[in-house]
Amino acid sequence: MAEVEQVASILEQWGAEGSQAKVMAAQLLKRAEQISEQRGVEKVEALADLLKLVKAGRDGETREPSN
């Protein structure tokens, strides 16, 4: 399973529609790559932080992203 489909599957479990989940997944993966390059962290670490942020927003929580 490709990265986009893996992330989309998570987003679908959280309630996103199929096509919307794929678009969001692609955007999150692109941003994770950017954060990885900017901060010198692993892409998976950046993606995990972004997914935590999405989950918090979905749950109605607010929090500051990690720096």
C-alpha positions, 0 to 999 in steps of 0.5 A: 500500500502506498503512503497516500493510501495508508494516510488516507485510510487513517483519515477515513477512519476519522470520518473523511470521505474517500476522495477528500481523504486522498487529497488531504493525505497527499497534502499532509505528506507534502507538508511532512516532507517540507517540515522534514527538510526544514527541521532536519527530522525524519519525514515519519516524525513530521507526519506523525506530528501533523496527524496528531494536529489533525486528530486534535482539530477533529476532536475540537481541541486546540494545541500548538504544533511542535517546533 
